[in-house]
């Protein structure tokens, strides 16, 4: 019996362009009452390649700082 190909585990925990971990970013965002636009302005996260924007958005809503799925806009 053939086995299904292994699916790589995804772990997204930071803005790669700015090397800014979401776990460090969330407390700053909560303390400052930041919305997504504020996070982008204050940290630069999401301003370069933009791949972290869906993760930032979800982080602000749910409090998650580690993601095991690929998110897109």
Secondary structure as GFF3:
##gff-version 3
##sequence-region A 1 73
A	DSSP	beta_strand	14	15	.	.	.	ID=ss1
A	DSSP	beta_strand	20	21	.	.	.	ID=ss2
A	DSSP	alpha_helix	22	32	.	.	.	ID=ss3
A	DSSP	alpha_helix	36	43	.	.	.	ID=ss4
A	DSSP	alpha_helix	53	62	.	.	.	ID=ss5
###
